Amino acid sequence: MSLVRSAAALVAAALLVLSTLGAGNADELDPAAQQQRILDGQLKALSDVMSPDLQQALAAAQAVWAANRDQTCAFQGKFAASYSATSSGAYPSAAAQCLARMNEQRLQELQGYLSRLMKYQQMVAARTPSAVENVTPPQGASDSRVLREGLYLVTGRNPSGGSYSGTCRITAMGDNRYRFEWKVGPGYVGSGVLRGDTISVEWGSDSPAIYKIQPDGSLSGTWANGRGTEFLRPAS
């Protein structure tokens, strides 16, 4: 659901890129293969901390970029060979130099995306209160509509139509504010203020997840501006 995962996952993603640099195998004898391995490692690191929607968008964008890179560098190699004063055999490096240059530019772009996600996660973590306290139910709310702390079972549907499931732990933070910690494959964190029987939870997306407390204590809600749906049922 969120744009990013936890800070620990982001750090692990960054370390993954470093580990690709130190992985020793026969590819190290081939600079082009080594550079491609580093680029693939950066792509995986970035994709691992993105939401499913962003993962799909990144994969599509990368496919277009790679096709453009290959066509551009193939042209540059042929151009250099066709218009050189010497034999074309002296210019096979033109395409390789083009690949190296474009791969390096792409690597810097991907590292920039990951850096922005890490800064965002640090900002979210800084805003999250460390102290947790129980909260008194709001006046006028019936006992059946009180948002209970604890573990909930999650079922939901993505805007694209795919379904997902997992758990969510809800914790009271005081002043009718609650913390939501989802584990639905990726892990997400958000918080919101309970007003009556409705809570709007900010979790890093452009739009909040909005839940309504049902008489049996479960929560039914929507996210992605109503295009995604989610149902939370108390685990016990």
TORSE-98794 format. One record per residue: residue number from 0; residue in one letter; x, y, z of N, C-alpha, C in turn. Coordinates in steps of 0.05 Angstrom, whole numbers. Layout:
% TORSE-98794
+------+------+--------+--------+--------+--------+--------+--------+--------+--------+--------+
: banu : timi :   n.c1 :   n.c2 :   n.c3 :  ca.c1 :  ca.c2 :  ca.c3 :   c.c1 :   c.c2 :   c.c3 :
+------+------+--------+--------+--------+--------+--------+--------+--------+--------+--------+
:  NUM :    a :      X :      Y :      Z :      X :      Y :      Z :      X :      Y :      Z :
...
+------+------+--------+--------+--------+--------+--------+--------+--------+--------+--------+
This chain:
% TORSE-98794
+------+------+--------+--------+--------+--------+--------+--------+--------+--------+--------+
: banu : timi :   n.c1 :   n.c2 :   n.c3 :  ca.c1 :  ca.c2 :  ca.c3 :   c.c1 :   c.c2 :   c.c3 :
+------+------+--------+--------+--------+--------+--------+--------+--------+--------+--------+
:    0 :    m :     16 :    -24 :      0 :      0 :      0 :      0 :     17 :     25 :      0 :
:    1 :    s :     40 :     25 :     12 :     55 :     49 :     16 :     76 :     52 :     -6 :
:    2 :    l :     88 :     76 :     -7 :    109 :     81 :    -26 :    135 :     68 :    -17 :
:    3 :    v :    139 :     65 :      8 :    164 :     53 :     18 :    158 :     34 :     41 :
:    4 :    r :    178 :     18 :     48 :    176 :      0 :     71 :    189 :     13 :     95 :
:    5 :    s :    197 :     -4 :    114 :    210 :      7 :    138 :    238 :     17 :    133 :
:    6 :    a :    248 :     32 :    152 :    276 :     42 :    150 :    295 :     19 :    148 :
:    7 :    a :    291 :     -3 :    163 :    308 :    -26 :    162 :    310 :    -38 :    134 :
:    8 :    a :    287 :    -39 :    121 :    286 :    -49 :     94 :    301 :    -32 :     75 :
:    9 :    l :    300 :     -5 :     79 :    314 :     13 :     61 :    344 :     10 :     65 :
:   10 :    v :    353 :      8 :     90 :    381 :      4 :     94 :    391 :    -22 :     82 :
:   11 :    a :    375 :    -43 :     85 :    382 :    -69 :     74 :    384 :    -67 :     43 :
:   12 :    a :    366 :    -51 :     31 :    367 :    -47 :      2 :    393 :    -34 :     -6 :
:   13 :    a :    401 :    -13 :      9 :    426 :      0 :      3 :    450 :    -18 :      5 :
:   14 :    l :    450 :    -35 :     26 :    471 :    -54 :     30 :    472 :    -75 :      8 :
:   15 :    l :    449 :    -81 :     -4 :    448 :   -101 :    -25 :    464 :    -91 :    -49 :
:   16 :    v :    462 :    -65 :    -55 :    477 :    -54 :    -77 :    507 :    -57 :    -72 :
:   17 :    l :    516 :    -51 :    -47 :    544 :    -53 :    -41 :    553 :    -82 :    -43 :
:   18 :    s :    536 :   -101 :    -36 :    544 :   -129 :    -36 :    548 :   -138 :    -65 :
:   19 :    t :    534 :   -126 :    -84 :    538 :   -134 :   -112 :    565 :   -126 :   -122 :
:   20 :    l :    577 :   -105 :   -111 :    603 :    -96 :   -119 :    625 :   -116 :   -110 :
:   21 :    g :    620 :   -129 :    -87 :    640 :   -147 :    -76 :    636 :   -176 :    -84 :
:   22 :    a :    615 :   -182 :    -98 :    610 :   -210 :   -105 :    629 :   -219 :   -126 :
:   23 :    g :    646 :   -238 :   -120 :    667 :   -246 :   -139 :    658 :   -270 :   -156 :
:   24 :    n :    660 :   -267 :   -182 :    656 :   -289 :   -201 :    669 :   -282 :   -227 :
:   25 :    a :    664 :   -299 :   -248 :    677 :   -295 :   -273 :    669 :   -269 :   -287 :
:   26 :    d :    646 :   -258 :   -280 :    637 :   -233 :   -292 :    656 :   -210 :   -287 :
:   27 :    e :    672 :   -212 :   -266 :    690 :   -190 :   -259 :    711 :   -186 :   -281 :
:   28 :    l :    715 :   -206 :   -297 :    734 :   -204 :   -319 :    722 :   -188 :   -342 :
:   29 :    d :    696 :   -184 :   -342 :    682 :   -170 :   -364 :    670 :   -144 :   -352 :
:   30 :    p :    682 :   -121 :   -357 :    672 :    -96 :   -345 :    642 :    -91 :   -352 :
:   31 :    a :    634 :    -98 :   -377 :    606 :    -93 :   -384 :    587 :   -110 :   -367 :
:   32 :    a :    594 :   -136 :   -363 :    578 :   -154 :   -347 :    577 :   -145 :   -318 :
:   33 :    q :    600 :   -136 :   -308 :    602 :   -127 :   -280 :    584 :   -102 :   -277 :
:   34 :    q :    585 :    -84 :   -296 :    569 :    -59 :   -294 :    539 :    -66 :   -295 :
:   35 :    q :    532 :    -85 :   -312 :    504 :    -93 :   -314 :    495 :   -106 :   -288 :
:   36 :    r :    512 :   -122 :   -275 :    505 :   -134 :   -250 :    500 :   -113 :   -228 :
:   37 :    i :    516 :    -93 :   -228 :    513 :    -71 :   -209 :    486 :    -56 :   -214 :
:   38 :    l :    480 :    -51 :   -239 :    455 :    -38 :   -246 :    431 :    -55 :   -238 :
:   39 :    d :    433 :    -81 :   -243 :    411 :   -100 :   -236 :    407 :   -100 :   -205 :
:   40 :    g :    430 :    -99 :   -191 :    428 :    -99 :   -161 :    415 :    -74 :   -151 :
:   41 :    q :    421 :    -51 :   -164 :    408 :    -26 :   -156 :    378 :    -26 :   -162 :
:   42 :    l :    371 :    -37 :   -185 :    343 :    -40 :   -192 :    328 :    -57 :   -172 :
:   43 :    k :    339 :    -79 :   -164 :    326 :    -97 :   -144 :    324 :    -83 :   -117 :
:   44 :    a :    345 :    -69 :   -109 :    344 :    -54 :    -83 :    321 :    -34 :    -83 :
:   45 :    l :    318 :    -19 :   -105 :    297 :      1 :   -106 :    270 :    -12 :   -108 :
:   46 :    s :    267 :    -32 :   -124 :    241 :    -46 :   -127 :    232 :    -58 :   -101 :
:   47 :    d :    250 :    -69 :    -86 :    243 :    -83 :    -61 :    230 :    -65 :    -40 :
:   48 :    v :    235 :    -39 :    -42 :    223 :    -21 :    -22 :    200 :     -5 :    -33 :
:   49 :    m :    190 :    -12 :    -56 :    168 :      2 :    -68 :    142 :    -14 :    -65 :
:   50 :    s :    120 :      0 :    -68 :     94 :    -13 :    -69 :     91 :    -29 :    -95 :
:   51 :    p :     72 :    -48 :    -96 :     69 :    -64 :   -120 :     63 :    -47 :   -145 :
:   52 :    d :     47 :    -25 :   -142 :     41 :     -8 :   -164 :     67 :      5 :   -175 :
:   53 :    l :     84 :     15 :   -157 :    108 :     28 :   -165 :    128 :      8 :   -177 :
:   54 :    q :    128 :    -17 :   -166 :    145 :    -38 :   -177 :    139 :    -43 :   -206 :
:   55 :    q :    113 :    -44 :   -212 :    105 :    -49 :   -240 :    113 :    -25 :   -258 :
:   56 :    a :    109 :     -1 :   -248 :    116 :     23 :   -263 :    146 :     24 :   -268 :
:   57 :    l :    162 :     17 :   -248 :    191 :     16 :   -251 :    200 :     -4 :   -271 :
:   58 :    a :    188 :    -28 :   -270 :    195 :    -49 :   -289 :    189 :    -41 :   -318 :
:   59 :    a :    166 :    -28 :   -322 :    159 :    -19 :   -349 :    177 :      3 :   -358 :
:   60 :    a :    184 :     22 :   -341 :    202 :     44 :   -348 :    230 :     33 :   -354 :
:   61 :    q :    239 :     13 :   -339 :    265 :      2 :   -343 :    267 :    -12 :   -370 :
:   62 :    a :    246 :    -26 :   -378 :    245 :    -40 :   -403 :    247 :    -20 :   -427 :
:   63 :    v :    233 :      2 :   -424 :    234 :     23 :   -445 :    262 :     35 :   -446 :
:   64 :    w :    273 :     41 :   -422 :    300 :     53 :   -421 :    321 :     34 :   -433 :
:   65 :    a :    320 :      8 :   -427 :    339 :    -11 :   -437 :    338 :    -13 :   -467 :
:   66 :    a :    313 :    -14 :   -478 :    310 :    -15 :   -507 :    321 :      9 :   -520 :
:   67 :    n :    317 :     33 :   -509 :    327 :     58 :   -520 :    358 :     58 :   -518 :
:   68 :    r :    369 :     49 :   -496 :    398 :     47 :   -492 :    410 :     30 :   -514 :
:   69 :    d :    399 :      6 :   -518 :    411 :    -12 :   -537 :    410 :     -1 :   -565 :
:   70 :    q :    387 :     11 :   -573 :    385 :     22 :   -600 :    404 :     46 :   -603 :
:   71 :    t :    405 :     63 :   -583 :    423 :     87 :   -585 :    452 :     79 :   -588 :
:   72 :    c :    460 :     59 :   -572 :    489 :     51 :   -572 :    495 :     35 :   -597 :
:   73 :    a :    476 :     20 :   -608 :    480 :      6 :   -633 :    484 :     26 :   -655 :
:   74 :    f :    468 :     47 :   -655 :    471 :     68 :   -676 :    498 :     82 :   -674 :
:   75 :    q :    506 :     89 :   -649 :    532 :    102 :   -646 :    555 :     85 :   -655 :
:   76 :    g :    553 :     59 :   -650 :    574 :     41 :   -659 :    576 :     40 :   -690 :
:   77 :    k :    552 :     38 :   -703 :    552 :     37 :   -732 :    560 :     64 :   -744 :
:   78 :    f :    552 :     85 :   -731 :    560 :    112 :   -741 :    590 :    115 :   -740 :
:   79 :    a :    602 :    108 :   -718 :    631 :    110 :   -715 :    645 :     93 :   -736 :
:   80 :    a :    635 :     69 :   -740 :    648 :     51 :   -760 :    645 :     61 :   -788 :
:   81 :    s :    622 :     73 :   -795 :    616 :     81 :   -822 :    632 :    106 :   -830 :
:   82 :    y :    636 :    124 :   -811 :    648 :    149 :   -818 :    677 :    153 :   -806 :
:   83 :    s :    689 :    131 :   -800 :    717 :    132 :   -790 :    736 :    132 :   -813 :
:   84 :    a :    759 :    144 :   -808 :    780 :    145 :   -829 :    795 :    118 :   -831 :
:   85 :    t :    792 :    101 :   -810 :    806 :     76 :   -810 :    785 :     54 :   -813 :
:   86 :    s :    794 :     29 :   -810 :    775 :      7 :   -813 :    755 :      6 :   -790 :
:   87 :    s :    732 :     -5 :   -796 :    711 :     -6 :   -776 :    719 :    -23 :   -752 :
:   88 :    g :    739 :    -40 :   -755 :    748 :    -57 :   -733 :    761 :    -40 :   -711 :
:   89 :    a :    768 :    -16 :   -716 :    781 :      1 :   -696 :    761 :     14 :   -679 :
:   90 :    y :    735 :     11 :   -685 :    715 :     26 :   -670 :    694 :      9 :   -656 :
:   91 :    p :    700 :    -16 :   -649 :    679 :    -31 :   -635 :    674 :    -20 :   -607 :
:   92 :    s :    694 :     -4 :   -597 :    691 :      7 :   -570 :    671 :     30 :   -568 :
:   93 :    a :    662 :     41 :   -591 :    643 :     63 :   -591 :    617 :     54 :   -578 :
:   94 :    a :    607 :     31 :   -585 :    582 :     21 :   -573 :    586 :     14 :   -544 :
:   95 :    a :    609 :      3 :   -537 :    614 :     -5 :   -509 :    616 :     20 :   -492 :
:   96 :    q :    629 :     41 :   -502 :    631 :     66 :   -487 :    604 :     79 :   -483 :
:   97 :    c :    587 :     77 :   -503 :    560 :     87 :   -501 :    544 :     72 :   -479 :
:   98 :    l :    546 :     45 :   -479 :    533 :     29 :   -459 :    542 :     37 :   -431 :
:   99 :    a :    569 :     39 :   -428 :    580 :     46 :   -402 :    570 :     73 :   -392 :
:  100 :    r :    569 :     92 :   -410 :    560 :    119 :   -403 :    531 :    120 :   -395 :
:  101 :    m :    514 :    107 :   -411 :    485 :    107 :   -406 :    479 :     90 :   -381 :
:  102 :    n :    493 :     68 :   -377 :    489 :     52 :   -352 :    496 :     68 :   -327 :
:  103 :    e :    518 :     83 :   -329 :    526 :     99 :   -306 :    506 :    121 :   -300 :
:  104 :    q :    495 :    133 :   -321 :    474 :    154 :   -317 :    450 :    142 :   -304 :
:  105 :    r :    442 :    118 :   -313 :    418 :    105 :   -302 :    423 :     97 :   -273 :
:  106 :    l :    447 :     87 :   -267 :    453 :     79 :   -240 :    450 :    103 :   -221 :
:  107 :    q :    460 :    126 :   -229 :    458 :    150 :   -213 :    429 :    158 :   -209 :
:  108 :    e :    412 :    155 :   -230 :    384 :    161 :   -227 :    371 :    143 :   -206 :
:  109 :    l :    376 :    117 :   -208 :    364 :     98 :   -190 :    374 :    103 :   -161 :
:  110 :    q :    399 :    109 :   -158 :    410 :    115 :   -131 :    396 :    140 :   -120 :
:  111 :    g :    390 :    159 :   -137 :    376 :    183 :   -128 :    348 :    177 :   -118 :
:  112 :    y :    334 :    159 :   -132 :    307 :    150 :   -123 :    308 :    137 :    -96 :
:  113 :    l :    328 :    119 :    -92 :    330 :    105 :    -67 :    337 :    124 :    -44 :
:  114 :    s :    355 :    144 :    -50 :    362 :    164 :    -30 :    338 :    180 :    -21 :
:  115 :    r :    321 :    187 :    -40 :    297 :    202 :    -33 :    278 :    186 :    -16 :
:  116 :    l :    275 :    160 :    -22 :    258 :    143 :     -6 :    269 :    141 :     23 :
:  117 :    m :    295 :    138 :     26 :    307 :    136 :     52 :    302 :    162 :     68 :
:  118 :    k :    305 :    185 :     56 :    300 :    210 :     69 :    271 :    212 :     78 :
:  119 :    y :    253 :    203 :     60 :    225 :    204 :     66 :    219 :    187 :     91 :
:  120 :    q :    230 :    162 :     91 :    225 :    144 :    113 :    236 :    155 :    139 :
:  121 :    q :    259 :    168 :    138 :    270 :    180 :    162 :    252 :    202 :    172 :
:  122 :    m :    240 :    218 :    154 :    222 :    239 :    162 :    197 :    227 :    176 :
:  123 :    v :    186 :    205 :    164 :    162 :    193 :    176 :    169 :    182 :    204 :
:  124 :    a :    193 :    169 :    206 :    201 :    158 :    232 :    204 :    180 :    253 :
:  125 :    a :    214 :    203 :    245 :    218 :    225 :    264 :    192 :    236 :    274 :
:  126 :    r :    171 :    234 :    257 :    144 :    244 :    265 :    128 :    224 :    281 :
:  127 :    t :    137 :    199 :    283 :    122 :    179 :    297 :    129 :    179 :    327 :
:  128 :    p :    110 :    184 :    345 :    116 :    184 :    373 :    127 :    158 :    383 :
:  129 :    s :    146 :    158 :    401 :    158 :    133 :    411 :    142 :    123 :    435 :
:  130 :    a :    128 :    141 :    449 :    112 :    132 :    472 :     84 :    124 :    463 :
:  131 :    v :     74 :    102 :    474 :     48 :     93 :    468 :     31 :     91 :    493 :
:  132 :    e :      7 :    101 :    492 :    -10 :    100 :    516 :    -38 :     92 :    508 :
:  133 :    n :    -53 :     81 :    527 :    -80 :     74 :    521 :    -97 :     99 :    519 :
:  134 :    v :   -119 :     97 :    505 :   -136 :    120 :    501 :   -164 :    114 :    511 :
:  135 :    t :   -177 :    135 :    521 :   -204 :    132 :    530 :   -223 :    135 :    507 :
:  136 :    p :   -243 :    118 :    504 :   -261 :    120 :    481 :   -274 :    148 :    480 :
:  137 :    p :   -278 :    159 :    456 :   -290 :    186 :    454 :   -318 :    186 :    465 :
:  138 :    q :   -326 :    209 :    476 :   -352 :    211 :    488 :   -374 :    208 :    467 :
:  139 :    g :   -395 :    194 :    473 :   -417 :    190 :    455 :   -414 :    166 :    437 :
:  140 :    a :   -390 :    153 :    438 :   -387 :    129 :    421 :   -396 :    105 :    436 :
:  141 :    s :   -411 :     88 :    423 :   -420 :     63 :    435 :   -397 :     44 :    438 :
:  142 :    d :   -400 :     25 :    457 :   -378 :      6 :    462 :   -372 :    -11 :    437 :
:  143 :    s :   -393 :    -16 :    421 :   -390 :    -33 :    397 :   -374 :    -19 :    375 :
:  144 :    r :   -371 :      8 :    377 :   -357 :     23 :    357 :   -330 :     33 :    366 :
:  145 :    v :   -320 :     24 :    388 :   -294 :     32 :    398 :   -273 :     18 :    382 :
:  146 :    l :   -252 :     32 :    373 :   -230 :     20 :    359 :   -212 :      6 :    379 :
:  147 :    r :   -211 :    -20 :    377 :   -196 :    -36 :    396 :   -167 :    -40 :    387 :
:  148 :    e :   -149 :    -39 :    407 :   -121 :    -45 :    401 :   -117 :    -75 :    397 :
:  149 :    g :    -96 :    -82 :    383 :    -89 :   -110 :    379 :    -85 :   -117 :    350 :
:  150 :    l :    -84 :   -144 :    346 :    -78 :   -154 :    319 :   -104 :   -159 :    303 :
:  151 :    y :   -103 :   -151 :    278 :   -126 :   -155 :    260 :   -117 :   -172 :    236 :
:  152 :    l :   -135 :   -188 :    226 :   -131 :   -202 :    201 :   -140 :   -185 :    178 :
:  153 :    v :   -123 :   -183 :    157 :   -128 :   -165 :    135 :   -134 :   -180 :    109 :
:  154 :    t :   -155 :   -171 :     95 :   -160 :   -180 :     68 :   -166 :   -155 :     52 :
:  155 :    g :   -156 :   -154 :     27 :   -160 :   -130 :     12 :   -158 :   -135 :    -18 :
:  156 :    r :   -164 :   -114 :    -33 :   -162 :   -116 :    -62 :   -148 :    -90 :    -73 :
:  157 :    n :   -128 :    -95 :    -90 :   -113 :    -72 :   -101 :   -129 :    -58 :   -123 :
:  158 :    p :   -122 :    -33 :   -130 :   -136 :    -19 :   -151 :   -136 :    -34 :   -178 :
:  159 :    s :   -114 :    -50 :   -182 :   -111 :    -65 :   -207 :   -129 :    -90 :   -207 :
:  160 :    g :   -140 :    -97 :   -184 :   -158 :   -120 :   -183 :   -147 :   -144 :   -168 :
:  161 :    g :   -121 :   -145 :   -163 :   -109 :   -167 :   -148 :   -116 :   -165 :   -119 :
:  162 :    s :   -118 :   -188 :   -106 :   -124 :   -189 :    -77 :    -99 :   -194 :    -61 :
:  163 :    y :   -100 :   -188 :    -35 :    -78 :   -192 :    -17 :    -89 :   -198 :     11 :
:  164 :    s :    -72 :   -208 :     29 :    -81 :   -214 :     56 :    -56 :   -211 :     74 :
:  165 :    g :    -62 :   -210 :    100 :    -40 :   -208 :    120 :    -51 :   -200 :    147 :
:  166 :    t :    -35 :   -184 :    161 :    -44 :   -175 :    188 :    -38 :   -146 :    191 :
:  167 :    c :    -51 :   -134 :    211 :    -47 :   -106 :    218 :    -49 :   -103 :    248 :
:  168 :    r :    -29 :    -91 :    261 :    -30 :    -86 :    289 :    -37 :    -57 :    294 :
:  169 :    i :    -58 :    -52 :    310 :    -67 :    -26 :    316 :    -61 :    -19 :    345 :
:  170 :    t :    -48 :      4 :    349 :    -39 :     12 :    376 :    -48 :     41 :    381 :
:  171 :    a :    -60 :     46 :    404 :    -69 :     72 :    412 :    -45 :     89 :    421 :
:  172 :    m :    -44 :    114 :    412 :    -22 :    132 :    418 :    -31 :    156 :    435 :
:  173 :    g :    -56 :    158 :    442 :    -66 :    181 :    458 :    -80 :    201 :    440 :
:  174 :    d :    -98 :    217 :    451 :   -112 :    238 :    437 :   -127 :    226 :    413 :
:  175 :    n :   -138 :    202 :    416 :   -154 :    189 :    395 :   -137 :    183 :    370 :
:  176 :    r :   -111 :    183 :    373 :    -93 :    176 :    350 :    -84 :    147 :    353 :
:  177 :    y :    -84 :    133 :    330 :    -76 :    105 :    329 :    -54 :    100 :    308 :
:  178 :    r :    -38 :     81 :    315 :    -16 :     72 :    297 :    -24 :     46 :    284 :
:  179 :    f :    -21 :     44 :    258 :    -27 :     20 :    242 :     -1 :      8 :    231 :
:  180 :    e :      4 :    -17 :    236 :     27 :    -31 :    226 :     18 :    -55 :    209 :
:  181 :    w :     19 :    -53 :    183 :     10 :    -74 :    165 :     33 :    -93 :    158 :
:  182 :    k :     26 :   -118 :    156 :     44 :   -138 :    144 :     28 :   -154 :    123 :
:  183 :    v :     29 :   -144 :     99 :     14 :   -156 :     77 :     33 :   -162 :     54 :
:  184 :    g :     53 :   -178 :     60 :     76 :   -182 :     42 :     96 :   -161 :     51 :
:  185 :    p :     96 :   -137 :     39 :    112 :   -115 :     49 :    100 :   -105 :     76 :
:  186 :    g :    116 :    -90 :     91 :    106 :    -79 :    116 :    103 :    -49 :    113 :
:  187 :    y :     80 :    -38 :    123 :     74 :    -10 :    121 :     67 :      1 :    148 :
:  188 :    v :     71 :     27 :    153 :     65 :     40 :    178 :     50 :     65 :    173 :
:  189 :    g :     29 :     70 :    188 :     14 :     95 :    185 :      0 :    103 :    212 :
:  190 :    s :    -12 :    126 :    212 :    -26 :    134 :    236 :    -49 :    153 :    229 :
:  191 :    g :    -70 :    154 :    246 :    -93 :    170 :    241 :   -108 :    177 :    266 :
:  192 :    v :   -126 :    196 :    264 :   -143 :    204 :    287 :   -171 :    194 :    283 :
:  193 :    l :   -181 :    181 :    305 :   -208 :    171 :    304 :   -228 :    193 :    310 :
:  194 :    r :   -248 :    196 :    292 :   -269 :    215 :    295 :   -296 :    200 :    292 :
:  195 :    g :   -309 :    197 :    315 :   -334 :    182 :    315 :   -328 :    153 :    309 :
:  196 :    d :   -339 :    142 :    288 :   -333 :    114 :    281 :   -316 :    112 :    255 :
:  197 :    t :   -303 :    134 :    248 :   -287 :    134 :    224 :   -258 :    144 :    230 :
:  198 :    i :   -239 :    130 :    218 :   -211 :    139 :    221 :   -197 :    140 :    194 :
:  199 :    s :   -183 :    162 :    189 :   -168 :    167 :    164 :   -139 :    164 :    171 :
:  200 :    v :   -126 :    145 :    158 :    -98 :    137 :    164 :    -79 :    146 :    142 :
:  201 :    e :    -60 :    163 :    149 :    -39 :    172 :    131 :    -17 :    151 :    132 :
:  202 :    w :     -9 :    141 :    108 :     11 :    120 :    108 :     32 :    124 :     85 :
:  203 :    g :     35 :    149 :     76 :     56 :    155 :     57 :     47 :    157 :     29 :
:  204 :    s :     21 :    152 :     23 :     10 :    154 :     -4 :     -1 :    181 :     -8 :
:  205 :    d :    -10 :    187 :    -33 :    -22 :    212 :    -39 :    -50 :    215 :    -26 :
:  206 :    s :    -62 :    192 :    -20 :    -89 :    193 :     -7 :    -89 :    174 :     17 :
:  207 :    p :   -104 :    180 :     38 :   -104 :    164 :     62 :   -121 :    139 :     58 :
:  208 :    a :   -118 :    120 :     76 :   -136 :     97 :     79 :   -158 :    105 :     98 :
:  209 :    i :   -183 :    101 :     91 :   -205 :    110 :    108 :   -222 :     86 :    116 :
:  210 :    y :   -224 :     82 :    143 :   -239 :     59 :    153 :   -263 :     68 :    170 :
:  211 :    k :   -283 :     51 :    169 :   -307 :     55 :    186 :   -309 :     31 :    204 :
:  212 :    i :   -312 :     36 :    230 :   -315 :     15 :    250 :   -342 :      3 :    248 :
:  213 :    q :   -344 :    -24 :    246 :   -369 :    -38 :    244 :   -379 :    -46 :    272 :
:  214 :    p :   -404 :    -53 :    275 :   -415 :    -60 :    301 :   -400 :    -84 :    314 :
:  215 :    d :   -389 :   -102 :    298 :   -375 :   -125 :    310 :   -345 :   -119 :    316 :
:  216 :    g :   -337 :    -94 :    312 :   -309 :    -86 :    318 :   -290 :    -88 :    295 :
:  217 :    s :   -299 :    -98 :    272 :   -282 :   -100 :    248 :   -282 :    -72 :    235 :
:  218 :    l :   -263 :    -69 :    216 :   -261 :    -44 :    201 :   -263 :    -50 :    171 :
:  219 :    s :   -279 :    -34 :    158 :   -281 :    -36 :    129 :   -272 :     -9 :    118 :
:  220 :    g :   -255 :    -10 :     97 :   -245 :     16 :     87 :   -237 :     15 :     58 :
:  221 :    t :   -228 :     38 :     49 :   -218 :     42 :     22 :   -191 :     56 :     22 :
:  222 :    w :   -176 :     53 :      1 :   -151 :     68 :     -2 :   -147 :     73 :    -32 :
:  223 :    a :   -126 :     88 :    -39 :   -121 :     97 :    -67 :   -145 :    111 :    -78 :
:  224 :    n :   -156 :    130 :    -62 :   -179 :    146 :    -71 :   -203 :    129 :    -77 :
:  225 :    g :   -207 :    108 :    -61 :   -230 :     91 :    -64 :   -227 :     68 :    -84 :
:  226 :    r :   -204 :     67 :    -98 :   -200 :     46 :   -118 :   -191 :     20 :   -106 :
:  227 :    g :   -180 :     21 :    -82 :   -172 :     -3 :    -67 :   -190 :     -7 :    -43 :
:  228 :    t :   -195 :    -32 :    -35 :   -212 :    -37 :    -12 :   -197 :    -55 :      8 :
:  229 :    e :   -205 :    -52 :     34 :   -191 :    -68 :     54 :   -210 :    -73 :     77 :
:  230 :    f :   -208 :    -97 :     89 :   -225 :   -105 :    111 :   -207 :   -116 :    133 :
:  231 :    l :   -210 :   -106 :    158 :   -194 :   -114 :    181 :   -213 :   -127 :    201 :
:  232 :    r :   -207 :   -152 :    209 :   -223 :   -166 :    228 :   -205 :   -173 :    252 :
:  233 :    p :   -214 :   -167 :    277 :   -198 :   -174 :    301 :   -190 :   -203 :    301 :
:  234 :    a :   -164 :   -208 :    306 :   -154 :   -236 :    306 :   -165 :   -252 :    329 :
:  235 :    s :   -174 :   -239 :    351 :   -184 :   -254 :    373 :   -207 :   -239 :    386 :
+------+------+--------+--------+--------+--------+--------+--------+--------+--------+--------+
